Amino acid sequence: MQFLEVIRAEHVGGHSLHLWFNNNVDKVVDLSSSLRGAVFEPLKEIGYFKQFAIKYNTVEWPNGADFAPEYLYEL
């Protein structure tokens, strides 16, 4: 069984990212409704939202906020 990983991500507007997974699936996900809780508060500002990087097989922001690859895949 292969672990699901985000291998590439691009910002496509608003709070949406185009994600590529290691199982050859790519999709656009809108995270606007997922930005709940203190750690996700800074991500509501688009400039900060764009500061993501691929780290530990998923998308992560400078403050440590991230989403499990499985969660992103199911959106």
C-alpha positions in Angstrom: 0.0 0.0 0.0 1.4 3.4 -1.0 1.1 6.4 1.3 -0.6 9.4 -0.3 1.7 12.4 -0.8 1.3 15.8 -2.3 4.2 16.2 -4.8 3.4 19.5 -6.3 1.1 22.5 -5.6 0.2 25.8 -7.3 -2.0 28.6 -6.2 -4.8 29.1 -8.7 -6.7 32.0 -7.0 -8.4 32.8 -3.8 -8.0 29.9 -1.3 -7.7 27.3 -4.1 -4.7 25.2 -4.9 -4.0 22.9 -7.8 -2.5 19.8 -6.2 -0.6 16.8 -7.7 -0.5 13.5 -5.8 1.9 10.6 -6.0 -0.8 8.4 -7.4 -1.0 10.3 -10.7 -4.1 12.3 -9.6 -4.3 16.0 -9.8 -7.1 18.3 -8.7 -8.0 21.8 -7.7 -9.1 22.1 -4.0 -10.8 25.1 -2.4 -9.7 25.4 1.2 -11.8 28.5 2.1 -14.2 26.5 4.2 -11.4 24.5 5.9 -9.7 27.6 7.4 -11.1 27.2 10.9 -9.2 27.5 14.2 -6.4 29.7 15.4 -3.6 28.1 13.4 -5.5 28.6 10.1 -6.5 32.3 10.9 -3.4 33.8 9.1 -4.2 31.8 6.0 -7.4 33.8 5.4 -5.1 36.6 4.2 -4.4 35.7 0.5 -0.8 37.0 0.7 0.0 34.6 3.5 -2.0 31.8 2.0 0.3 31.9 -1.1 3.4 31.3 1.1 2.9 27.5 1.2 5.6 24.9 0.5 5.6 21.2 0.1 6.9 19.8 3.3 6.6 16.3 4.9 4.6 15.1 1.9 1.8 17.8 2.1 1.2 21.5 1.8 2.5 23.5 4.8 2.6 27.2 5.7 5.3 29.2 7.6 3.3 29.0 10.9 3.2 25.2 10.7 -0.4 24.9 9.5 -1.0 22.0 7.2 -3.6 19.5 6.0 -3.2 15.8 5.8 -2.7 14.6 2.2 -5.7 12.3 2.6 -7.9 15.3 3.6 -6.8 17.3 0.6 -7.4 14.3 -1.7 -11.0 13.9 -0.5 -12.0 17.6 -1.0 
